[in-house]
Amino acid sequence: MTSRKSIFIVGLAEVTSFAEERKQKYGNPDQLRTIIMGEIKKIQDAGYDIEVTLVDPDDFADTLKEIKEKLRSRQWDGFNVGFGVRGTPEYTDVFEQVVNAAREIVPGTKMSFNSRPDNLYECVVKNF
């Protein structure tokens, strides 16, 4: 029996600066949350053991501490940073700190970066 792969996903807690074209494509924050939760359910249904932490850019020090604690808490097969963190220019520093924390704490863990909220499942399956 194969064990479930453990994937740690870091996403953006609230979409405060959401580009107009993204709003048109994915809807309001509640609609976007529904899309992302659907992707997470598909990942779980596919047999992955996932843990999600949402970045709060307004309280990033505490969020980064939580991310580091979770990275140290177990062996991870994969680490994913969502596009909300990675693709929002004003959160570049946040993205860099999240990635650097993962590289320092779990250096051998494979990383992935989804390019849209609706391709998180595809990204995880492709990479892990």
N, C-alpha and C positions, 0 to 999 in steps of 0.2 A: 504494500500500500504506500503510495506516495504521500508525502506530507504537503499540507497547504502552504503555498508561498506567502510570506508575510510582506506586505507592501505598506509603507508609511507615506501618506499623501498630505501635502501641505497646500492649502488653498487660501483664498482671500475671504475674510469674514463678511465684510460688507462692500458692496460695489458703490463707492462714493464718487469715483470719477470714471464713469463708464462712457466710453466714446459713443456718440450718437449712432454710428453705423452698427455698433454692437447691440444697442438698445433695439434698433429696428430688426435685427436678426434674431435676438434671443429674448426680447421682451423686457419687462420690468424686473426688478430684483427678485420678486417672488416666483416669477416664471423661470428665471435663470436658476434659482435654487431648486426648483422642481426638476429641471433638466439635469443638474449636477447630482441630485439625489437619485434620479433614475440611473445615471451612469454608475454610481456607487453600488446600487442594488445589483446591477448586471455583473459588476466585478465580484461581488460576494456570491451571487448565484453561480458564477463560473468556478467557484471553489477557492478563491483567494481570501486570505485573512488580512483584512485591511484595518488601518487605524488612520483617522483623519484629524489633523489639527488645523484650525483656521487662524490665519494671521490677522491680528488687529493692529493696523499700522499706527493707530493712536496710542497703543499700549504695547509697543513692539518689544520692549525690554522683557516684560513678563512672558510674552509669546515666545520669544527666542529662548528664554530659560526653559519653558515647557517643551519646546522642540528638542533642545539638548537633552533634557531628562528622558524623553521618550526614545531618542536615538540610543541612549546608554542602557535603556531598560531591557533590551532583548536583541537577538540577532535578526537583522532585516535582510530580506532577499532583494528588496527594491525600495527606492526612494523617488517619489514623484513630486514635482513642484508644478502647480497649476498655472494656467496662462494668466489668471487675474493677478498673480504675484509677479510672474515673469514678464508679462506683456504690457504692464502699465508703467510708463516711463517714470512717473514720480515715485514708484516703489522699487527702482533699480537697486538702491542701497539695501533695502529689505531683502530682495532676491539674492544679492551677493552674500549677505550675512547668513541666510538660510543655507545656501549651497556650500559656503565655506564651513559652516558648522557640521554639515553632513560629511564633507571631505575629511575633516579633522577627526570626527568621532567614529565614523564608520567608513574608513577609506576604501575598503574593498567592495562596498555596496554599489550595485549598478544604479544609475540615475536615469530618469526619463522626464520628459517635459511635454505635456499635451499642448496642442496649439489652439484648441477651442474647448468650450465647456462641454460640447456634445461629442467629443472624441476621447474622453478620459478612459473609457472602457477599451477602446481600440488601442490606445497608447499602452495601457498596462498589459494587455494580452500580447501585443507585438513585442514588447520588451522583456516580459517575464513569463 
